[in-house]
Amino acid sequence: MKQSKLIATYLEQKVANDSLIEMLHQKNATLENLVKAKNEIILKSSAKAYNLRAITISQETQIEVLRLELKKEKRKLRKQRFFTKTGTIIAVVLGILIVT
């Protein structure tokens, strides 16, 4: 009788330990999946940040190119205005000289 109680107690402890082990395995698997998901999120976020930096650099480059083009156009416009005014003044002076 005493041996049967010991065996029963031992079996109950074994069953309890087995269920604890199974529960810990499940928790471990869950934690591993969470870590894997976290790493994927970090990787995707890093790639997204890299892409956003590349886009920002590209936009800044385009803005600088447009600024340079605008400066060129302003210079060209000033030259055209200068030559137009100079041509007009020369035409007026020549007209006055011809008339007189």
Kinemage of the C-alpha trace (Angstrom):
@kinemage 1
@onewidth
@group {chain A} dominant
@subgroup {mainchain}
@vectorlist {calphas} color= white
{ca met a 1} P 0.000 0.000 0.000
{ca lys a 2} L 2.782 2.373 0.928
{ca gln a 3} L 4.564 1.639 -2.342
{ca ser a 4} L 1.385 2.257 -4.344
{ca lys a 5} L 0.988 5.678 -2.690
{ca leu a 6} L 4.614 6.517 -3.487
{ca ile a 7} L 4.190 5.349 -7.080
{ca ala a 8} L 0.947 7.331 -7.412
{ca thr a 9} L 2.610 10.427 -5.937
{ca tyr a 10} L 5.571 9.969 -8.272
{ca leu a 11} L 3.274 9.572 -11.291
{ca glu a 12} L 1.294 12.675 -10.336
{ca gln a 13} L 4.504 14.679 -10.016
{ca lys a 14} L 5.709 13.348 -13.362
{ca val a 15} L 2.434 14.317 -15.036
{ca ala a 16} L 2.604 17.765 -13.430
{ca asn a 17} L 6.231 18.178 -14.493
{ca asp a 18} L 5.436 17.018 -18.030
{ca ser a 19} L 2.603 19.536 -18.299
{ca leu a 20} L 4.905 22.296 -16.974
{ca ile a 21} L 7.574 21.306 -19.477
{ca glu a 22} L 5.021 21.359 -22.317
{ca met a 23} L 3.735 24.751 -21.188
{ca leu a 24} L 7.314 26.110 -21.063
{ca his a 25} L 7.997 24.729 -24.548
{ca gln a 26} L 4.907 26.525 -25.844
{ca lys a 27} L 5.921 29.769 -24.146
{ca asn a 28} L 9.430 29.401 -25.528
{ca ala a 29} L 8.078 28.857 -29.036
{ca thr a 30} L 5.826 31.916 -28.637
{ca leu a 31} L 8.764 34.032 -27.465
{ca glu a 32} L 10.920 32.821 -30.357
{ca asn a 33} L 8.161 33.782 -32.806
{ca leu a 34} L 7.887 37.201 -31.164
{ca val a 35} L 11.653 37.728 -31.405
{ca lys a 36} L 11.579 36.686 -35.062
{ca ala a 37} L 8.707 39.099 -35.743
{ca lys a 38} L 10.546 41.883 -33.882
{ca asn a 39} L 13.678 41.294 -35.954
{ca glu a 40} L 11.654 41.403 -39.172
{ca ile a 41} L 10.048 44.675 -38.094
{ca ile a 42} L 13.460 46.139 -37.278
{ca leu a 43} L 14.809 45.021 -40.644
{ca lys a 44} L 11.841 46.501 -42.516
{ca ser a 45} L 12.083 49.730 -40.533
{ca ser a 46} L 15.782 50.005 -41.305
{ca ala a 47} L 15.124 49.480 -44.997
{ca lys a 48} L 12.340 52.064 -44.881
{ca ala a 49} L 14.611 54.585 -43.140
{ca tyr a 50} L 17.339 53.954 -45.734
{ca asn a 51} L 14.861 54.485 -48.568
{ca leu a 52} L 13.547 57.683 -46.989
{ca arg a 53} L 17.111 59.007 -46.642
{ca ala a 54} L 17.772 58.175 -50.300
{ca ile a 55} L 14.577 59.980 -51.333
{ca thr a 56} L 15.516 63.010 -49.226
{ca ile a 57} L 18.989 63.164 -50.751
{ca ser a 58} L 17.515 62.852 -54.233
{ca gln a 59} L 15.026 65.640 -53.565
{ca glu a 60} L 17.740 67.900 -52.163
{ca thr a 61} L 19.847 67.252 -55.252
{ca gln a 62} L 16.923 68.090 -57.518
{ca ile a 63} L 16.250 71.283 -55.579
{ca glu a 64} L 19.892 72.332 -55.946
{ca val a 65} L 19.819 71.622 -59.695
{ca leu a 66} L 16.652 73.690 -60.023
{ca arg a 67} L 18.250 76.556 -58.074
{ca leu a 68} L 21.227 76.546 -60.416
{ca glu a 69} L 18.946 76.519 -63.455
{ca leu a 70} L 16.973 79.420 -61.991
{ca lys a 71} L 20.183 81.425 -61.484
{ca lys a 72} L 21.182 80.745 -65.098
{ca glu a 73} L 17.767 81.839 -66.345
{ca lys a 74} L 17.932 85.039 -64.258
{ca arg a 75} L 21.359 85.876 -65.699
{ca lys a 76} L 20.114 85.173 -69.203
{ca leu a 77} L 17.077 87.401 -68.640
{ca arg a 78} L 19.263 90.234 -67.301
{ca lys a 79} L 21.512 89.997 -70.358
{ca gln a 80} L 18.484 90.082 -72.655
{ca arg a 81} L 17.092 93.129 -70.852
{ca phe a 82} L 20.484 94.847 -71.013
{ca phe a 83} L 20.855 94.206 -74.750
{ca thr a 84} L 17.245 95.211 -75.358
{ca lys a 85} L 17.712 98.499 -73.473
{ca thr a 86} L 21.084 99.105 -75.111
{ca gly a 87} L 19.639 98.363 -78.545
{ca thr a 88} L 16.701 100.677 -77.909
{ca ile a 89} L 18.988 103.492 -76.766
{ca ile a 90} L 21.254 103.008 -79.802
{ca ala a 91} L 18.231 102.990 -82.110
{ca val a 92} L 16.903 106.208 -80.539
{ca val a 93} L 20.330 107.895 -80.759
{ca leu a 94} L 20.777 106.804 -84.368
{ca gly a 95} L 17.265 107.968 -85.178
{ca ile a 96} L 17.983 111.357 -83.657
{ca leu a 97} L 21.295 111.568 -85.509
{ca ile a 98} L 19.679 110.627 -88.808
{ca val a 99} L 16.842 113.102 -88.354
{ca thr a 100} L 19.192 115.931 -87.512
